[in-house]
Amino acid sequence: MPYREKSIEKLYYSIGETAKMLNVPISTVRFWENEFDILKPLKNKKGNRMFTPTDIKNLKIIHHLLKEEGMTLPGAKKRISGKWEEAEYKYEINESLQKIKTLMLDLRDSIK
């Protein structure tokens, strides 16, 4: 297998970097910040939002619920407010399965 360099994780991400990770506009990240109480990015002296890796993970879960599962905003809020651990657990399982799928596809391609 080819060598893969470990990704470097930063302590804080700008809103632009965060939006690029999620492949959504910056305005969507701002909107989700206002709609979901679980998102509390830090703001520097200039007022720029600085997202921690925990915030990024929470945004990815929200993105998964809204964009991939097709939930409505009220439905996602309800799911998160009542069963956050369940939503987080399902997201982590989905991420693990996606990594396994990528690994299996890489193995298949290397055999050919």
Gaussian input, Z-matrix of N, CA and C with variables (Angstrom, degrees):
# hf/3-21g

backbone

0 1
 N
 C     1     B1
 C     2     B2     1     A1
 N     3     B3     2     A2     1     D1
 C     4     B4     3     A3     2     D2
 C     5     B5     4     A4     3     D3
 N     6     B6     5     A5     4     D4
 C     7     B7     6     A6     5     D5
 C     8     B8     7     A7     6     D6
 N     9     B9     8     A8     7     D7
 C    10    B10     9     A9     8     D8
 C    11    B11    10    A10     9     D9
 N    12    B12    11    A11    10    D10
 C    13    B13    12    A12    11    D11
 C    14    B14    13    A13    12    D12
 N    15    B15    14    A14    13    D13
 C    16    B16    15    A15    14    D14
 C    17    B17    16    A16    15    D15
 N    18    B18    17    A17    16    D16
 C    19    B19    18    A18    17    D17
 C    20    B20    19    A19    18    D18
 N    21    B21    20    A20    19    D19
 C    22    B22    21    A21    20    D20
 C    23    B23    22    A22    21    D21
 N    24    B24    23    A23    22    D22
 C    25    B25    24    A24    23    D23
 C    26    B26    25    A25    24    D24
 N    27    B27    26    A26    25    D25
 C    28    B28    27    A27    26    D26
 C    29    B29    28    A28    27    D27
 N    30    B30    29    A29    28    D28
 C    31    B31    30    A30    29    D29
 C    32    B32    31    A31    30    D30
 N    33    B33    32    A32    31    D31
 C    34    B34    33    A33    32    D32
 C    35    B35    34    A34    33    D33
 N    36    B36    35    A35    34    D34
 C    37    B37    36    A36    35    D35
 C    38    B38    37    A37    36    D36
 N    39    B39    38    A38    37    D37
 C    40    B40    39    A39    38    D38
 C    41    B41    40    A40    39    D39
 N    42    B42    41    A41    40    D40
 C    43    B43    42    A42    41    D41
 C    44    B44    43    A43    42    D42
 N    45    B45    44    A44    43    D43
 C    46    B46    45    A45    44    D44
 C    47    B47    46    A46    45    D45
 N    48    B48    47    A47    46    D46
 C    49    B49    48    A48    47    D47
 C    50    B50    49    A49    48    D48
 N    51    B51    50    A50    49    D49
 C    52    B52    51    A51    50    D50
 C    53    B53    52    A52    51    D51
 N    54    B54    53    A53    52    D52
 C    55    B55    54    A54    53    D53
 C    56    B56    55    A55    54    D54
 N    57    B57    56    A56    55    D55
 C    58    B58    57    A57    56    D56
 C    59    B59    58    A58    57    D57
 N    60    B60    59    A59    58    D58
 C    61    B61    60    A60    59    D59
 C    62    B62    61    A61    60    D60
 N    63    B63    62    A62    61    D61
 C    64    B64    63    A63    62    D62
 C    65    B65    64    A64    63    D63
 N    66    B66    65    A65    64    D64
 C    67    B67    66    A66    65    D65
 C    68    B68    67    A67    66    D66
 N    69    B69    68    A68    67    D67
 C    70    B70    69    A69    68    D68
 C    71    B71    70    A70    69    D69
 N    72    B72    71    A71    70    D70
 C    73    B73    72    A72    71    D71
 C    74    B74    73    A73    72    D72
 N    75    B75    74    A74    73    D73
 C    76    B76    75    A75    74    D74
 C    77    B77    76    A76    75    D75
 N    78    B78    77    A77    76    D76
 C    79    B79    78    A78    77    D77
 C    80    B80    79    A79    78    D78
 N    81    B81    80    A80    79    D79
 C    82    B82    81    A81    80    D80
 C    83    B83    82    A82    81    D81
 N    84    B84    83    A83    82    D82
 C    85    B85    84    A84    83    D83
 C    86    B86    85    A85    84    D84
 N    87    B87    86    A86    85    D85
 C    88    B88    87    A87    86    D86
 C    89    B89    88    A88    87    D87
 N    90    B90    89    A89    88    D88
 C    91    B91    90    A90    89    D89
 C    92    B92    91    A91    90    D90
 N    93    B93    92    A92    91    D91
 C    94    B94    93    A93    92    D92
 C    95    B95    94    A94    93    D93
 N    96    B96    95    A95    94    D94
 C    97    B97    96    A96    95    D95
 C    98    B98    97    A97    96    D96
 N    99    B99    98    A98    97    D97
 C   100   B100    99    A99    98    D98
 C   101   B101   100   A100    99    D99
 N   102   B102   101   A101   100   D100
 C   103   B103   102   A102   101   D101
 C   104   B104   103   A103   102   D102
 N   105   B105   104   A104   103   D103
 C   106   B106   105   A105   104   D104
 C   107   B107   106   A106   105   D105
 N   108   B108   107   A107   106   D106
 C   109   B109   108   A108   107   D107
 C   110   B110   109   A109   108   D108
 N   111   B111   110   A110   109   D109
 C   112   B112   111   A111   110   D110
 C   113   B113   112   A112   111   D111
 N   114   B114   113   A113   112   D112
 C   115   B115   114   A114   113   D113
 C   116   B116   115   A115   114   D114
 N   117   B117   116   A116   115   D115
 C   118   B118   117   A117   116   D116
 C   119   B119   118   A118   117   D117
 N   120   B120   119   A119   118   D118
 C   121   B121   120   A120   119   D119
 C   122   B122   121   A121   120   D120
 N   123   B123   122   A122   121   D121
 C   124   B124   123   A123   122   D122
 C   125   B125   124   A124   123   D123
 N   126   B126   125   A125   124   D124
 C   127   B127   126   A126   125   D125
 C   128   B128   127   A127   126   D126
 N   129   B129   128   A128   127   D127
 C   130   B130   129   A129   128   D128
 C   131   B131   130   A130   129   D129
 N   132   B132   131   A131   130   D130
 C   133   B133   132   A132   131   D131
 C   134   B134   133   A133   132   D132
 N   135   B135   134   A134   133   D133
 C   136   B136   135   A135   134   D134
 C   137   B137   136   A136   135   D135
 N   138   B138   137   A137   136   D136
 C   139   B139   138   A138   137   D137
 C   140   B140   139   A139   138   D138
 N   141   B141   140   A140   139   D139
 C   142   B142   141   A141   140   D140
 C   143   B143   142   A142   141   D141
 N   144   B144   143   A143   142   D142
 C   145   B145   144   A144   143   D143
 C   146   B146   145   A145   144   D144
 N   147   B147   146   A146   145   D145
 C   148   B148   147   A147   146   D146
 C   149   B149   148   A148   147   D147
 N   150   B150   149   A149   148   D148
 C   151   B151   150   A150   149   D149
 C   152   B152   151   A151   150   D150
 N   153   B153   152   A152   151   D151
 C   154   B154   153   A153   152   D152
 C   155   B155   154   A154   153   D153
 N   156   B156   155   A155   154   D154
 C   157   B157   156   A156   155   D155
 C   158   B158   157   A157   156   D156
 N   159   B159   158   A158   157   D157
 C   160   B160   159   A159   158   D158
 C   161   B161   160   A160   159   D159
 N   162   B162   161   A161   160   D160
 C   163   B163   162   A162   161   D161
 C   164   B164   163   A163   162   D162
 N   165   B165   164   A164   163   D163
 C   166   B166   165   A165   164   D164
 C   167   B167   166   A166   165   D165
 N   168   B168   167   A167   166   D166
 C   169   B169   168   A168   167   D167
 C   170   B170   169   A169   168   D168
 N   171   B171   170   A170   169   D169
 C   172   B172   171   A171   170   D170
 C   173   B173   172   A172   171   D171
 N   174   B174   173   A173   172   D172
 C   175   B175   174   A174   173   D173
 C   176   B176   175   A175   174   D174
 N   177   B177   176   A176   175   D175
 C   178   B178   177   A177   176   D176
 C   179   B179   178   A178   177   D177
 N   180   B180   179   A179   178   D178
 C   181   B181   180   A180   179   D179
 C   182   B182   181   A181   180   D180
 N   183   B183   182   A182   181   D181
 C   184   B184   183   A183   182   D182
 C   185   B185   184   A184   183   D183
 N   186   B186   185   A185   184   D184
 C   187   B187   186   A186   185   D185
 C   188   B188   187   A187   186   D186
 N   189   B189   188   A188   187   D187
 C   190   B190   189   A189   188   D188
 C   191   B191   190   A190   189   D189
 N   192   B192   191   A191   190   D190
 C   193   B193   192   A192   191   D191
 C   194   B194   193   A193   192   D192
 N   195   B195   194   A194   193   D193
 C   196   B196   195   A195   194   D194
 C   197   B197   196   A196   195   D195
 N   198   B198   197   A197   196   D196
 C   199   B199   198   A198   197   D197
 C   200   B200   199   A199   198   D198
 N   201   B201   200   A200   199   D199
 C   202   B202   201   A201   200   D200
 C   203   B203   202   A202   201   D201
 N   204   B204   203   A203   202   D202
 C   205   B205   204   A204   203   D203
 C   206   B206   205   A205   204   D204
 N   207   B207   206   A206   205   D205
 C   208   B208   207   A207   206   D206
 C   209   B209   208   A208   207   D207
 N   210   B210   209   A209   208   D208
 C   211   B211   210   A210   209   D209
 C   212   B212   211   A211   210   D210
 N   213   B213   212   A212   211   D211
 C   214   B214   213   A213   212   D212
 C   215   B215   214   A214   213   D213
 N   216   B216   215   A215   214   D214
 C   217   B217   216   A216   215   D215
 C   218   B218   217   A217   216   D216
 N   219   B219   218   A218   217   D217
 C   220   B220   219   A219   218   D218
 C   221   B221   220   A220   219   D219
 N   222   B222   221   A221   220   D220
 C   223   B223   222   A222   221   D221
 C   224   B224   223   A223   222   D222
 N   225   B225   224   A224   223   D223
 C   226   B226   225   A225   224   D224
 C   227   B227   226   A226   225   D225
 N   228   B228   227   A227   226   D226
 C   229   B229   228   A228   227   D227
 C   230   B230   229   A229   228   D228
 N   231   B231   230   A230   229   D229
 C   232   B232   231   A231   230   D230
 C   233   B233   232   A232   231   D231
 N   234   B234   233   A233   232   D232
 C   235   B235   234   A234   233   D233
 C   236   B236   235   A235   234   D234
 N   237   B237   236   A236   235   D235
 C   238   B238   237   A237   236   D236
 C   239   B239   238   A238   237   D237
 N   240   B240   239   A239   238   D238
 C   241   B241   240   A240   239   D239
 C   242   B242   241   A241   240   D240
 N   243   B243   242   A242   241   D241
 C   244   B244   243   A243   242   D242
 C   245   B245   244   A244   243   D243
 N   246   B246   245   A245   244   D244
 C   247   B247   246   A246   245   D245
 C   248   B248   247   A247   246   D246
 N   249   B249   248   A248   247   D247
 C   250   B250   249   A249   248   D248
 C   251   B251   250   A250   249   D249
 N   252   B252   251   A251   250   D250
 C   253   B253   252   A252   251   D251
 C   254   B254   253   A253   252   D252
 N   255   B255   254   A254   253   D253
 C   256   B256   255   A255   254   D254
 C   257   B257   256   A256   255   D255
 N   258   B258   257   A257   256   D256
 C   259   B259   258   A258   257   D257
 C   260   B260   259   A259   258   D258
 N   261   B261   260   A260   259   D259
 C   262   B262   261   A261   260   D260
 C   263   B263   262   A262   261   D261
 N   264   B264   263   A263   262   D262
 C   265   B265   264   A264   263   D263
 C   266   B266   265   A265   264   D264
 N   267   B267   266   A266   265   D265
 C   268   B268   267   A267   266   D266
 C   269   B269   268   A268   267   D267
 N   270   B270   269   A269   268   D268
 C   271   B271   270   A270   269   D269
 C   272   B272   271   A271   270   D270
 N   273   B273   272   A272   271   D271
 C   274   B274   273   A273   272   D272
 C   275   B275   274   A274   273   D273
 N   276   B276   275   A275   274   D274
 C   277   B277   276   A276   275   D275
 C   278   B278   277   A277   276   D276
 N   279   B279   278   A278   277   D277
 C   280   B280   279   A279   278   D278
 C   281   B281   280   A280   279   D279
 N   282   B282   281   A281   280   D280
 C   283   B283   282   A282   281   D281
 C   284   B284   283   A283   282   D282
 N   285   B285   284   A284   283   D283
 C   286   B286   285   A285   284   D284
 C   287   B287   286   A286   285   D285
 N   288   B288   287   A287   286   D286
 C   289   B289   288   A288   287   D287
 C   290   B290   289   A289   288   D288
 N   291   B291   290   A290   289   D289
 C   292   B292   291   A291   290   D290
 C   293   B293   292   A292   291   D291
 N   294   B294   293   A293   292   D292
 C   295   B295   294   A294   293   D293
 C   296   B296   295   A295   294   D294
 N   297   B297   296   A296   295   D295
 C   298   B298   297   A297   296   D296
 C   299   B299   298   A298   297   D297
 N   300   B300   299   A299   298   D298
 C   301   B301   300   A300   299   D299
 C   302   B302   301   A301   300   D300
 N   303   B303   302   A302   301   D301
 C   304   B304   303   A303   302   D302
 C   305   B305   304   A304   303   D303
 N   306   B306   305   A305   304   D304
 C   307   B307   306   A306   305   D305
 C   308   B308   307   A307   306   D306
 N   309   B309   308   A308   307   D307
 C   310   B310   309   A309   308   D308
 C   311   B311   310   A310   309   D309
 N   312   B312   311   A311   310   D310
 C   313   B313   312   A312   311   D311
 C   314   B314   313   A313   312   D312
 N   315   B315   314   A314   313   D313
 C   316   B316   315   A315   314   D314
 C   317   B317   316   A316   315   D315
 N   318   B318   317   A317   316   D316
 C   319   B319   318   A318   317   D317
 C   320   B320   319   A319   318   D318
 N   321   B321   320   A320   319   D319
 C   322   B322   321   A321   320   D320
 C   323   B323   322   A322   321   D321
 N   324   B324   323   A323   322   D322
 C   325   B325   324   A324   323   D323
 C   326   B326   325   A325   324   D324
 N   327   B327   326   A326   325   D325
 C   328   B328   327   A327   326   D326
 C   329   B329   328   A328   327   D327
 N   330   B330   329   A329   328   D328
 C   331   B331   330   A330   329   D329
 C   332   B332   331   A331   330   D330
 N   333   B333   332   A332   331   D331
 C   334   B334   333   A333   332   D332
 C   335   B335   334   A334   333   D333

   B1=1.4417
   B2=1.5242
   B3=1.3308
   B4=1.4577
   B5=1.5234
   B6=1.3160
   B7=1.4616
   B8=1.5212
   B9=1.3043
   B10=1.4572
   B11=1.5155
   B12=1.3007
   B13=1.4472
   B14=1.5215
   B15=1.3109
   B16=1.4637
   B17=1.5241
   B18=1.3269
   B19=1.4548
   B20=1.5283
   B21=1.3018
   B22=1.4548
   B23=1.5226
   B24=1.3134
   B25=1.4553
   B26=1.5199
   B27=1.3076
   B28=1.4506
   B29=1.5215
   B30=1.3309
   B31=1.4630
   B32=1.5224
   B33=1.3411
   B34=1.4592
   B35=1.5199
   B36=1.3191
   B37=1.4562
   B38=1.5202
   B39=1.3220
   B40=1.4639
   B41=1.5282
   B42=1.3166
   B43=1.4601
   B44=1.5316
   B45=1.3249
   B46=1.4601
   B47=1.5210
   B48=1.3332
   B49=1.4640
   B50=1.5298
   B51=1.3173
   B52=1.4574
   B53=1.5300
   B54=1.3221
   B55=1.4618
   B56=1.5264
   B57=1.3305
   B58=1.4648
   B59=1.5296
   B60=1.3444
   B61=1.4722
   B62=1.5237
   B63=1.3278
   B64=1.4641
   B65=1.5276
   B66=1.3289
   B67=1.4634
   B68=1.5317
   B69=1.3246
   B70=1.4632
   B71=1.5280
   B72=1.3259
   B73=1.4756
   B74=1.5342
   B75=1.3144
   B76=1.4655
   B77=1.5275
   B78=1.3159
   B79=1.4632
   B80=1.5301
   B81=1.3334
   B82=1.4682
   B83=1.5175
   B84=1.3301
   B85=1.4697
   B86=1.5262
   B87=1.3313
   B88=1.4715
   B89=1.5328
   B90=1.3308
   B91=1.4631
   B92=1.5250
   B93=1.3364
   B94=1.4628
   B95=1.5249
   B96=1.3304
   B97=1.4636
   B98=1.5256
   B99=1.3212
   B100=1.4666
   B101=1.5221
   B102=1.3164
   B103=1.4675
   B104=1.5264
   B105=1.3183
   B106=1.4724
   B107=1.5269
   B108=1.3245
   B109=1.4653
   B110=1.5219
   B111=1.3137
   B112=1.4601
   B113=1.5315
   B114=1.3211
   B115=1.4636
   B116=1.5188
   B117=1.2985
   B118=1.4611
   B119=1.5287
   B120=1.3397
   B121=1.4618
   B122=1.5285
   B123=1.3140
   B124=1.4539
   B125=1.5212
   B126=1.3084
   B127=1.4633
   B128=1.5273
   B129=1.3373
   B130=1.4597
   B131=1.5265
   B132=1.3310
   B133=1.4676
   B134=1.5208
   B135=1.3299
   B136=1.4600
   B137=1.5255
   B138=1.3251
   B139=1.4553
   B140=1.5182
   B141=1.3334
   B142=1.4665
   B143=1.5241
   B144=1.3169
   B145=1.4607
   B146=1.5262
   B147=1.3308
   B148=1.4557
   B149=1.5315
   B150=1.3273
   B151=1.4566
   B152=1.5208
   B153=1.3276
   B154=1.4593
   B155=1.5271
   B156=1.3386
   B157=1.4705
   B158=1.5303
   B159=1.3283
   B160=1.4684
   B161=1.5235
   B162=1.3325
   B163=1.4680
   B164=1.5261
   B165=1.3218
   B166=1.4699
   B167=1.5255
   B168=1.3357
   B169=1.4627
   B170=1.5312
   B171=1.3331
   B172=1.4635
   B173=1.5240
   B174=1.3174
   B175=1.4608
   B176=1.5254
   B177=1.3286
   B178=1.4708
   B179=1.5278
   B180=1.3136
   B181=1.4724
   B182=1.5295
   B183=1.3255
   B184=1.4639
   B185=1.5205
   B186=1.3157
   B187=1.4736
   B188=1.5215
   B189=1.3201
   B190=1.4694
   B191=1.5309
   B192=1.3183
   B193=1.4685
   B194=1.5276
   B195=1.3235
   B196=1.4610
   B197=1.5221
   B198=1.3104
   B199=1.4665
   B200=1.5242
   B201=1.3217
   B202=1.4620
   B203=1.5273
   B204=1.3380
   B205=1.4625
   B206=1.5188
   B207=1.3283
   B208=1.4568
   B209=1.5205
   B210=1.3169
   B211=1.4599
   B212=1.5276
   B213=1.3198
   B214=1.4581
   B215=1.5258
   B216=1.3128
   B217=1.4570
   B218=1.5262
   B219=1.3521
   B220=1.4753
   B221=1.5348
   B222=1.3250
   B223=1.4614
   B224=1.5122
   B225=1.3354
   B226=1.4670
   B227=1.5331
   B228=1.3396
   B229=1.4704
   B230=1.5269
   B231=1.3290
   B232=1.4601
   B233=1.5286
   B234=1.3296
   B235=1.4679
   B236=1.5239
   B237=1.3195
   B238=1.4642
   B239=1.5220
   B240=1.3178
   B241=1.4678
   B242=1.5249
   B243=1.3128
   B244=1.4556
   B245=1.5094
   B246=1.3239
   B247=1.4635
   B248=1.5213
   B249=1.3266
   B250=1.4609
   B251=1.5237
   B252=1.3264
   B253=1.4596
   B254=1.5251
   B255=1.3342
   B256=1.4663
   B257=1.5265
   B258=1.3185
   B259=1.4637
   B260=1.5224
   B261=1.3181
   B262=1.4616
   B263=1.5256
   B264=1.3214
   B265=1.4538
   B266=1.5315
   B267=1.3255
   B268=1.4635
   B269=1.5206
   B270=1.3281
   B271=1.4560
   B272=1.5320
   B273=1.3339
   B274=1.4646
   B275=1.5198
   B276=1.3240
   B277=1.4607
   B278=1.5206
   B279=1.3233
   B280=1.4542
   B281=1.5301
   B282=1.3374
   B283=1.4630
   B284=1.5328
   B285=1.3331
   B286=1.4647
   B287=1.5198
   B288=1.3135
   B289=1.4597
   B290=1.5217
   B291=1.3244
   B292=1.4619
   B293=1.5279
   B294=1.3369
   B295=1.4623
   B296=1.5199
   B297=1.3276
   B298=1.4607
   B299=1.5249
   B300=1.3194
   B301=1.4648
   B302=1.5208
   B303=1.3206
   B304=1.4635
   B305=1.5225
   B306=1.3211
   B307=1.4601
   B308=1.5203
   B309=1.3151
   B310=1.4633
   B311=1.5335
   B312=1.3108
   B313=1.4626
   B314=1.5284
   B315=1.3305
   B316=1.4612
   B317=1.5250
   B318=1.3427
   B319=1.4698
   B320=1.5286
   B321=1.3159
   B322=1.4589
   B323=1.5252
   B324=1.3074
   B325=1.4575
   B326=1.5306
   B327=1.3379
   B328=1.4623
   B329=1.5342
   B330=1.3143
   B331=1.4709
   B332=1.5360
   B333=1.2898
   B334=1.4680
   B335=1.4813
   A1=108.82
   A2=116.39
   A3=118.54
   A4=111.04
   A5=113.72
   A6=120.41
   A7=110.06
   A8=116.51
   A9=121.20
   A10=108.49
   A11=114.33
   A12=119.66
   A13=109.95
   A14=115.61
   A15=120.26
   A16=109.12
   A17=115.88
   A18=119.16
   A19=109.69
   A20=115.04
   A21=121.08
   A22=107.95
   A23=115.50
   A24=119.94
   A25=109.17
   A26=115.07
   A27=120.89
   A28=109.89
   A29=115.50
   A30=120.02
   A31=111.32
   A32=116.58
   A33=121.19
   A34=109.81
   A35=115.55
   A36=122.64
   A37=108.90
   A38=116.12
   A39=119.86
   A40=109.11
   A41=115.77
   A42=119.35
   A43=110.36
   A44=116.99
   A45=120.51
   A46=111.77
   A47=116.50
   A48=120.77
   A49=110.56
   A50=115.50
   A51=120.93
   A52=110.82
   A53=116.35
   A54=120.62
   A55=110.76
   A56=117.04
   A57=120.97
   A58=110.91
   A59=116.99
   A60=120.82
   A61=111.48
   A62=115.46
   A63=121.07
   A64=112.65
   A65=115.58
   A66=121.39
   A67=111.42
   A68=114.62
   A69=121.84
   A70=108.35
   A71=118.25
   A72=120.09
   A73=111.80
   A74=115.51
   A75=121.08
   A76=110.10
   A77=116.80
   A78=120.05
   A79=111.72
   A80=116.45
   A81=120.20
   A82=110.75
   A83=117.14
   A84=120.94
   A85=109.66
   A86=116.77
   A87=120.35
   A88=111.11
   A89=116.22
   A90=120.94
   A91=110.46
   A92=116.32
   A93=119.53
   A94=110.90
   A95=117.16
   A96=120.33
   A97=110.45
   A98=116.81
   A99=120.72
   A100=112.58
   A101=117.30
   A102=121.41
   A103=113.66
   A104=117.58
   A105=121.14
   A106=110.13
   A107=115.43
   A108=121.23
   A109=112.81
   A110=117.02
   A111=120.41
   A112=111.82
   A113=117.36
   A114=121.83
   A115=110.11
   A116=115.78
   A117=121.73
   A118=109.20
   A119=118.44
   A120=118.61
   A121=110.74
   A122=115.07
   A123=120.37
   A124=108.56
   A125=116.13
   A126=120.23
   A127=108.14
   A128=115.46
   A129=118.80
   A130=110.29
   A131=116.99
   A132=120.64
   A133=112.20
   A134=116.97
   A135=120.86
   A136=111.87
   A137=117.06
   A138=121.00
   A139=113.52
   A140=116.53
   A141=120.24
   A142=110.35
   A143=115.42
   A144=120.35
   A145=109.67
   A146=115.27
   A147=121.53
   A148=107.28
   A149=115.97
   A150=121.84
   A151=110.94
   A152=116.10
   A153=121.68
   A154=109.05
   A155=118.32
   A156=119.49
   A157=112.96
   A158=117.79
   A159=120.91
   A160=110.50
   A161=116.11
   A162=119.90
   A163=110.26
   A164=116.60
   A165=121.31
   A166=109.73
   A167=116.15
   A168=120.17
   A169=110.24
   A170=116.93
   A171=120.54
   A172=110.79
   A173=117.68
   A174=120.98
   A175=111.24
   A176=116.37
   A177=119.69
   A178=110.47
   A179=116.94
   A180=120.28
   A181=109.73
   A182=116.91
   A183=120.54
   A184=110.12
   A185=116.66
   A186=121.10
   A187=110.26
   A188=116.49
   A189=120.97
   A190=110.51
   A191=116.03
   A192=119.64
   A193=111.68
   A194=116.65
   A195=120.34
   A196=113.13
   A197=116.77
   A198=120.29
   A199=113.36
   A200=117.44
   A201=119.83
   A202=112.54
   A203=116.58
   A204=119.03
   A205=111.81
   A206=117.17
   A207=121.32
   A208=114.75
   A209=117.02
   A210=120.12
   A211=109.65
   A212=115.47
   A213=120.43
   A214=108.46
   A215=116.02
   A216=120.34
   A217=111.95
   A218=118.81
   A219=118.23
   A220=112.35
   A221=116.99
   A222=120.17
   A223=111.81
   A224=116.43
   A225=120.71
   A226=110.35
   A227=116.14
   A228=119.40
   A229=110.90
   A230=115.35
   A231=120.13
   A232=110.69
   A233=116.72
   A234=121.23
   A235=110.72
   A236=115.74
   A237=120.01
   A238=111.32
   A239=117.28
   A240=119.40
   A241=111.74
   A242=117.38
   A243=119.59
   A244=114.57
   A245=115.81
   A246=119.25
   A247=110.86
   A248=117.37
   A249=120.55
   A250=110.95
   A251=117.61
   A252=120.42
   A253=110.67
   A254=115.99
   A255=120.14
   A256=110.90
   A257=117.16
   A258=120.81
   A259=110.60
   A260=116.48
   A261=121.18
   A262=110.83
   A263=116.73
   A264=121.94
   A265=110.95
   A266=116.87
   A267=120.32
   A268=111.23
   A269=116.81
   A270=120.45
   A271=110.25
   A272=116.87
   A273=120.51
   A274=111.13
   A275=118.22
   A276=121.56
   A277=110.09
   A278=116.83
   A279=121.08
   A280=111.21
   A281=116.96
   A282=121.10
   A283=110.77
   A284=117.23
   A285=120.76
   A286=111.08
   A287=116.83
   A288=120.50
   A289=111.61
   A290=117.23
   A291=120.07
   A292=111.17
   A293=117.53
   A294=121.19
   A295=110.59
   A296=116.95
   A297=121.03
   A298=110.14
   A299=116.47
   A300=120.65
   A301=110.79
   A302=116.78
   A303=121.01
   A304=110.30
   A305=116.86
   A306=120.98
   A307=111.10
   A308=116.78
   A309=120.54
   A310=111.20
   A311=117.38
   A312=120.39
   A313=111.20
   A314=117.03
   A315=120.96
   A316=110.66
   A317=115.65
   A318=119.75
   A319=110.76
   A320=116.13
   A321=119.68
   A322=110.97
   A323=116.05
   A324=120.24
   A325=112.69
   A326=116.50
   A327=119.23
   A328=111.19
   A329=117.76
   A330=121.77
   A331=110.20
   A332=116.93
   A333=121.04
   A334=113.24
   D1=144.36
   D2=179.85
   D3=-70.99
   D4=153.71
   D5=179.02
   D6=-71.38
   D7=131.99
   D8=176.75
   D9=-118.84
   D10=125.08
   D11=-179.67
   D12=-75.10
   D13=139.50
   D14=179.48
   D15=-68.71
   D16=134.54
   D17=-179.50
   D18=-71.94
   D19=140.61
   D20=179.72
   D21=-88.10
   D22=126.56
   D23=-178.57
   D24=-101.66
   D25=127.64
   D26=179.96
   D27=-85.44
   D28=163.51
   D29=176.64
   D30=-78.85
   D31=-34.90
   D32=-178.66
   D33=-138.85
   D34=143.02
   D35=177.90
   D36=-121.00
   D37=140.98
   D38=176.67
   D39=-73.70
   D40=167.99
   D41=-179.61
   D42=-66.82
   D43=-32.20
   D44=177.68
   D45=-65.72
   D46=-44.28
   D47=177.67
   D48=-63.93
   D49=-40.18
   D50=-179.89
   D51=-63.84
   D52=-46.17
   D53=179.31
   D54=-62.19
   D55=-38.76
   D56=179.55
   D57=-65.91
   D58=-39.14
   D59=177.78
   D60=-60.61
   D61=-39.71
   D62=-176.63
   D63=-88.75
   D64=-9.65
   D65=-178.68
   D66=60.19
   D67=44.60
   D68=176.83
   D69=-132.28
   D70=160.03
   D71=176.02
   D72=-66.88
   D73=156.19
   D74=179.11
   D75=-59.90
   D76=-36.82
   D77=-179.38
   D78=-61.52
   D79=-32.09
   D80=177.94
   D81=-66.86
   D82=-40.45
   D83=178.21
   D84=-63.74
   D85=-43.27
   D86=177.50
   D87=-61.73
   D88=-42.42
   D89=179.80
   D90=-62.13
   D91=-46.77
   D92=179.86
   D93=-62.86
   D94=-35.50
   D95=178.30
   D96=-61.22
   D97=-39.20
   D98=179.37
   D99=-74.45
   D100=-29.79
   D101=-175.47
   D102=-85.08
   D103=-32.69
   D104=-174.23
   D105=-110.82
   D106=121.98
   D107=-177.66
   D108=-67.63
   D109=-21.18
   D110=-176.97
   D111=-70.76
   D112=-18.85
   D113=-179.80
   D114=-91.70
   D115=115.09
   D116=179.03
   D117=-135.66
   D118=72.97
   D119=179.75
   D120=-68.72
   D121=150.50
   D122=175.97
   D123=-74.67
   D124=155.12
   D125=175.42
   D126=-125.51
   D127=135.12
   D128=178.75
   D129=-82.21
   D130=-173.69
   D131=-176.45
   D132=-61.63
   D133=-29.22
   D134=179.26
   D135=-80.63
   D136=-13.23
   D137=-178.78
   D138=95.43
   D139=6.50
   D140=178.06
   D141=-73.30
   D142=136.95
   D143=179.54
   D144=-75.91
   D145=136.45
   D146=177.97
   D147=-125.80
   D148=112.46
   D149=-175.73
   D150=-93.70
   D151=133.09
   D152=176.52
   D153=-85.17
   D154=165.85
   D155=175.67
   D156=-56.49
   D157=-32.06
   D158=176.60
   D159=-65.85
   D160=-42.00
   D161=176.77
   D162=-62.13
   D163=-40.43
   D164=179.71
   D165=-61.97
   D166=-43.88
   D167=179.54
   D168=-62.48
   D169=-43.94
   D170=178.64
   D171=-63.20
   D172=-39.81
   D173=177.31
   D174=-64.60
   D175=-37.86
   D176=178.35
   D177=-65.14
   D178=-37.94
   D179=177.59
   D180=-65.60
   D181=-44.89
   D182=177.84
   D183=-61.67
   D184=-43.60
   D185=178.36
   D186=-60.09
   D187=-42.56
   D188=179.85
   D189=-61.71
   D190=-45.72
   D191=-178.95
   D192=-64.07
   D193=-43.75
   D194=-174.78
   D195=-79.68
   D196=-45.71
   D197=-171.48
   D198=-92.09
   D199=-39.84
   D200=-175.36
   D201=-90.76
   D202=-40.29
   D203=178.45
   D204=-87.72
   D205=-12.76
   D206=176.49
   D207=73.42
   D208=25.87
   D209=-179.92
   D210=-75.48
   D211=155.04
   D212=173.54
   D213=-81.09
   D214=166.51
   D215=179.00
   D216=-59.93
   D217=-48.18
   D218=177.09
   D219=-62.41
   D220=-35.95
   D221=178.94
   D222=-65.26
   D223=-41.97
   D224=178.66
   D225=-66.08
   D226=-40.49
   D227=178.05
   D228=-61.74
   D229=-41.94
   D230=-180.00
   D231=-64.71
   D232=-43.56
   D233=179.79
   D234=-62.40
   D235=-42.83
   D236=-177.94
   D237=-71.10
   D238=-41.14
   D239=-176.57
   D240=-68.06
   D241=-38.30
   D242=-176.47
   D243=-88.89
   D244=-38.32
   D245=-172.03
   D246=-135.79
   D247=59.02
   D248=-178.27
   D249=-62.20
   D250=-42.43
   D251=-178.39
   D252=-61.73
   D253=-38.94
   D254=179.11
   D255=-66.47
   D256=-43.15
   D257=178.89
   D258=-63.93
   D259=-41.17
   D260=178.77
   D261=-65.53
   D262=-42.05
   D263=179.57
   D264=-63.09
   D265=-45.49
   D266=179.31
   D267=-64.22
   D268=-37.51
   D269=178.13
   D270=-64.03
   D271=-44.51
   D272=-179.90
   D273=-63.36
   D274=-39.06
   D275=176.19
   D276=-62.52
   D277=-44.71
   D278=178.95
   D279=-60.52
   D280=-43.44
   D281=178.60
   D282=-62.91
   D283=-42.30
   D284=178.68
   D285=-62.70
   D286=-42.90
   D287=178.97
   D288=-65.08
   D289=-37.40
   D290=177.29
   D291=-64.69
   D292=-39.31
   D293=177.69
   D294=-65.40
   D295=-41.83
   D296=178.34
   D297=-63.26
   D298=-42.33
   D299=178.53
   D300=-60.56
   D301=-44.65
   D302=178.99
   D303=-62.17
   D304=-43.43
   D305=178.62
   D306=-61.81
   D307=-44.65
   D308=-179.95
   D309=-64.54
   D310=-40.07
   D311=177.82
   D312=-66.03
   D313=-37.92
   D314=176.47
   D315=-63.75
   D316=-42.10
   D317=178.16
   D318=-63.59
   D319=-42.72
   D320=179.32
   D321=-62.00
   D322=-43.29
   D323=-179.28
   D324=-67.93
   D325=-32.14
   D326=-179.90
   D327=-75.08
   D328=-23.61
   D329=179.06
   D330=-74.45
   D331=-35.37
   D332=-177.19
   D333=-62.96

